[in-house]
Amino acid sequence: MITIPYKYNGNLSNINLSATIKSSLRYNGIVILENFFDTKNIDIINDLVNKDLADDNHVIKNKKSIFRIYTKKDLNTREELNNLAEYTLFKEISSWFYKTIKLNYDAMAHIDYPGVIANSNFHSDPTVGIKFYIHLNDINSDQGAMRYCLGSHLEGYLRLKHEINSGSLTDTFGYKSNNSSDMGYRKIIDVSSSKGSLIIFNTAGLHSAGFNKTNDCRRILRYQYSPKITKRTKLTRILRNKKQLPIFIRKFFARLDTKRCYCSNDALPIYDDL
């Protein structure tokens, strides 16, 4: 079995950054780049996010967290956030992952309050995708740092593919137990990282948030890219989800909906490597 590092610290100038990220995403499902962004730039972003979160007309609040979603239009009016959305590295990795240069994207500022549990059960997202997390403050296990099960993205991908082909249309799926021995998977890592670190991960892999035991919030800026949806894909999704239709018809349209689950074969390890 091939072992690929998933975490990199310090100066990254002596490595091929793009190839390193792709390799770790392919085999581990995640890569952690410590201290990737200058903390002075992160301070500017934090000030901007704080200002936006103070506007109750554009935020979503609950007992666990507060967040603000930024559309492309929103990002165009915020230079610092838009520069990240247009970051060449983000677009290159996303184009490789989805095997297309035609991408949609959005961003979300997400703050988890102390003492609460958010998405604490291990789960896979209902679509195969790629997310970029920027830590806006130091986040360790006590602050509810994300956990990720290395290599589980392949199982998640195959399960989603099966659900599509069988016509099963469940949302996010997960496990009631967070015990790694019960799950039967490889190493579960704690994604503790310092302010300015960049985390890129495959959402098909099993992941969860931890329990914030501190008096500090967990602050994250998330960017997510996805392939642009064609008119055909929109139609197939409408028909696939129309419960009044017979199941065999829904299965047919589910099979056409390849954009929901498929990513580039190069973004997944081959069986002989596992």
C-alpha positions as CSV (number, residue, x, y, z in Angstrom):
1,M,0.0,0.0,0.0
2,I,1.3,3.4,-1.0
3,T,1.8,5.9,1.9
4,I,1.6,9.6,0.9
5,P,2.1,12.4,3.5
6,Y,-1.1,14.5,4.1
7,K,0.4,17.4,6.2
8,Y,3.1,19.9,5.2
9,N,4.7,22.5,7.5
10,G,6.9,25.4,6.8
11,N,8.5,26.5,3.5
12,L,6.7,24.9,0.6
13,S,8.9,26.5,-2.1
14,N,11.1,23.4,-2.3
15,I,8.2,21.1,-3.5
16,N,5.9,21.0,-6.5
17,L,2.9,22.3,-4.7
18,S,0.3,21.4,-7.3
19,A,1.6,17.8,-7.7
20,T,1.9,17.4,-3.9
21,I,-1.7,18.5,-3.3
22,K,-3.1,16.2,-6.1
23,S,-1.2,13.2,-4.8
24,S,-2.4,13.6,-1.2
25,L,-6.0,14.2,-2.4
26,R,-5.8,11.1,-4.5
27,Y,-4.6,8.7,-1.9
28,N,-5.6,10.4,1.4
29,G,-8.6,12.5,0.4
30,I,-7.2,15.5,2.2
31,V,-4.1,17.7,2.4
32,I,-3.1,20.1,5.2
33,L,-0.8,23.1,4.4
34,E,0.3,24.7,7.6
35,N,0.7,28.5,7.7
36,F,-0.1,28.8,4.0
37,F,-1.5,32.3,4.1
38,D,0.2,35.3,5.8
39,T,-1.5,36.1,9.1
40,K,-1.6,39.8,8.2
41,N,-3.9,39.0,5.3
42,I,-5.9,36.8,7.5
43,D,-6.4,39.7,9.9
44,I,-7.8,41.8,7.0
45,I,-10.2,39.0,6.1
46,N,-11.3,38.6,9.7
47,D,-12.2,42.3,9.9
48,L,-14.2,42.0,6.7
49,V,-16.0,38.8,7.9
50,N,-16.8,40.4,11.3
51,K,-18.4,43.4,9.5
52,D,-20.4,41.1,7.2
53,L,-21.6,38.9,10.1
54,A,-22.9,42.0,11.9
55,D,-25.4,42.5,9.1
56,D,-28.4,40.4,10.3
57,N,-30.0,40.7,6.9
58,H,-27.5,38.4,5.2
59,V,-26.5,35.9,7.9
60,I,-27.9,32.6,9.1
61,K,-27.8,32.0,12.9
62,N,-28.6,29.0,15.1
63,K,-27.6,27.8,18.5
64,K,-24.5,26.2,17.1
65,S,-23.0,28.7,14.7
66,I,-23.4,31.8,12.5
67,F,-22.5,31.9,8.9
68,R,-22.6,34.0,5.8
69,I,-22.7,32.6,2.3
70,Y,-21.0,34.7,-0.4
71,T,-22.2,34.4,-4.0
72,K,-20.1,35.3,-7.0
73,K,-21.9,38.7,-7.0
74,D,-21.0,39.2,-3.3
75,L,-17.4,38.3,-3.9
76,N,-17.0,40.8,-6.7
77,T,-17.6,43.6,-4.2
78,R,-15.0,42.3,-1.7
79,E,-11.6,42.4,-3.2
80,E,-9.8,40.3,-0.6
81,L,-12.3,37.5,-0.7
82,N,-12.6,37.6,-4.5
83,N,-8.8,37.4,-4.9
84,L,-9.0,34.0,-3.1
85,A,-11.9,32.8,-5.2
86,E,-9.9,33.6,-8.3
87,Y,-6.7,32.1,-6.9
88,T,-5.0,30.1,-9.6
89,L,-4.1,27.2,-7.3
90,F,-7.8,26.8,-6.2
91,K,-9.0,26.8,-9.8
92,E,-6.3,24.5,-11.1
93,I,-7.0,21.9,-8.4
94,S,-10.7,22.1,-8.9
95,S,-10.4,21.8,-12.7
96,W,-8.2,18.7,-12.2
97,F,-10.7,17.3,-9.8
98,Y,-13.8,17.8,-11.9
99,K,-12.0,17.4,-15.3
100,T,-13.5,20.7,-16.5
101,I,-12.5,24.4,-16.6
102,K,-16.2,25.4,-16.5
103,L,-16.7,26.0,-12.7
104,N,-19.1,27.6,-10.4
105,Y,-18.0,28.6,-6.9
106,D,-19.1,30.3,-3.7
107,A,-17.6,31.1,-0.3
108,M,-18.9,30.9,3.3
109,A,-17.6,32.4,6.5
110,H,-18.5,30.0,9.3
111,I,-18.1,30.5,13.0
112,D,-18.9,27.8,15.5
113,Y,-19.6,28.9,19.1
114,P,-17.9,27.4,22.1
115,G,-19.4,24.4,23.9
116,V,-21.6,23.0,21.1
117,I,-21.4,20.1,18.7
118,A,-21.7,20.7,15.0
119,N,-21.8,17.8,12.5
120,S,-20.1,15.7,15.1
121,N,-21.0,12.3,13.5
122,F,-18.8,11.1,10.8
123,H,-20.5,11.6,7.4
124,S,-20.0,12.0,3.7
125,D,-21.6,14.8,1.8
126,P,-24.4,13.9,-0.7
127,T,-22.2,14.9,-3.7
128,V,-18.6,14.2,-4.5
129,G,-16.9,17.6,-4.2
130,I,-13.8,19.5,-3.1
131,K,-13.6,22.1,-0.4
132,F,-11.0,24.6,0.6
133,Y,-10.9,25.6,4.3
134,I,-8.9,28.5,5.5
135,H,-8.4,28.7,9.2
136,L,-9.1,32.3,10.4
137,N,-7.7,31.5,13.9
138,D,-5.7,28.7,15.5
139,I,-7.9,25.6,15.7
140,N,-7.0,22.5,17.7
141,S,-8.9,19.5,18.9
142,D,-10.2,21.3,22.0
143,Q,-11.8,23.9,19.7
144,G,-13.6,21.2,17.7
145,A,-11.2,20.8,14.8
146,M,-12.5,18.7,11.9
147,R,-11.6,15.0,11.9
148,Y,-11.1,13.1,8.6
149,C,-10.8,9.4,7.9
150,L,-7.8,8.9,5.6
151,G,-8.6,7.0,2.4
152,S,-12.4,6.8,3.0
153,H,-13.1,9.0,0.0
154,L,-13.0,6.0,-2.3
155,E,-15.7,4.2,-0.3
156,G,-17.8,7.3,-0.3
157,Y,-17.4,7.7,-4.0
158,L,-18.4,4.1,-4.7
159,R,-21.4,4.3,-2.3
160,L,-22.7,7.5,-3.9
161,K,-22.2,5.9,-7.4
162,H,-24.2,2.9,-6.2
163,E,-27.0,5.1,-4.8
164,I,-27.3,6.9,-8.1
165,N,-27.4,3.7,-10.2
166,S,-29.9,2.1,-7.9
167,G,-32.2,5.1,-7.7
168,S,-31.6,5.6,-3.9
169,L,-31.8,9.3,-3.3
170,T,-30.6,9.7,0.3
171,D,-28.9,12.9,1.5
172,T,-25.8,13.0,3.6
173,F,-25.0,9.5,5.0
174,G,-22.9,8.7,8.0
175,Y,-22.3,6.4,11.0
176,K,-24.0,6.5,14.4
177,S,-20.7,5.4,16.0
178,N,-17.6,7.5,15.8
179,N,-15.4,4.6,17.0
180,S,-12.8,4.0,14.4
181,S,-12.8,0.2,15.2
182,D,-16.5,0.1,14.5
183,M,-16.1,1.9,11.3
184,G,-13.4,-0.4,10.1
185,Y,-11.4,2.3,8.3
186,R,-7.9,3.6,8.3
187,K,-6.4,6.3,10.5
188,I,-8.7,9.1,11.6
189,I,-6.8,12.4,11.8
190,D,-7.4,15.5,13.8
191,V,-7.2,18.5,11.5
192,S,-5.6,20.8,14.0
193,S,-3.9,23.8,12.3
194,S,-2.7,27.3,12.9
195,K,-4.2,30.5,11.7
196,G,-3.7,30.9,8.0
197,S,-3.5,27.2,7.3
198,L,-5.2,25.7,4.2
199,I,-7.1,22.4,4.2
200,I,-8.3,20.9,1.0
201,F,-10.4,17.7,1.1
202,N,-12.7,15.4,-0.8
203,T,-16.2,15.6,0.6
204,A,-16.9,12.0,-0.2
205,G,-14.5,11.0,2.6
206,L,-15.8,10.5,6.1
207,H,-15.4,13.7,8.2
208,S,-16.9,15.3,11.2
209,A,-16.5,18.4,13.4
210,G,-15.4,18.0,17.0
211,F,-16.7,19.4,20.3
212,N,-15.5,22.9,21.1
213,K,-14.5,22.7,24.8
214,T,-12.9,26.1,24.9
215,N,-14.2,29.7,25.3
216,D,-13.0,30.6,21.8
217,C,-14.9,30.3,18.5
218,R,-13.9,28.2,15.6
219,R,-13.5,30.5,12.6
220,I,-13.3,29.1,9.0
221,L,-13.6,30.6,5.5
222,R,-14.7,28.0,3.1
223,Y,-14.5,28.0,-0.7
224,Q,-16.3,25.4,-2.8
225,Y,-16.1,24.8,-6.5
226,S,-18.4,22.7,-8.7
227,P,-18.9,21.9,-12.4
228,K,-21.4,24.2,-14.1
229,I,-24.7,22.4,-14.5
230,T,-26.1,22.0,-18.0
231,K,-29.7,22.2,-18.9
232,R,-29.8,18.5,-19.4
233,T,-28.5,17.9,-15.9
234,K,-31.1,20.2,-14.4
235,L,-33.8,18.3,-16.2
236,T,-32.5,14.9,-15.1
237,R,-32.4,16.0,-11.5
238,I,-36.0,17.2,-11.6
239,L,-37.2,13.9,-13.0
240,R,-34.9,11.8,-10.8
241,N,-36.4,13.4,-7.7
242,K,-40.0,13.4,-8.8
243,K,-41.4,10.8,-6.4
244,Q,-44.6,10.4,-8.4
245,L,-42.8,8.7,-11.2
246,P,-42.2,4.9,-11.2
247,I,-38.9,3.9,-9.7
248,F,-37.6,2.4,-12.9
249,I,-38.0,5.8,-14.6
250,R,-36.3,7.6,-11.7
251,K,-33.4,5.1,-11.9
252,F,-33.0,5.9,-15.6
253,F,-32.7,9.6,-15.0
254,A,-30.5,9.0,-12.0
255,R,-28.0,7.2,-14.1
256,L,-27.9,10.2,-16.5
257,D,-27.0,12.4,-13.5
258,T,-23.3,11.7,-13.6
259,K,-22.4,15.2,-12.6
260,R,-23.7,14.6,-9.1
261,C,-21.2,11.9,-8.3
262,Y,-18.4,11.6,-10.8
263,C,-15.1,13.3,-10.6
264,S,-11.9,12.8,-12.6
265,N,-10.5,9.2,-12.4
266,D,-7.1,10.8,-11.7
267,A,-8.5,12.1,-8.4
268,L,-9.1,8.6,-7.0
269,P,-6.6,5.9,-6.2
270,I,-6.8,2.7,-8.2
271,Y,-7.6,-0.5,-6.4
272,D,-4.0,-1.9,-6.8
273,D,-2.7,1.0,-4.8
274,L,-4.9,0.4,-1.8
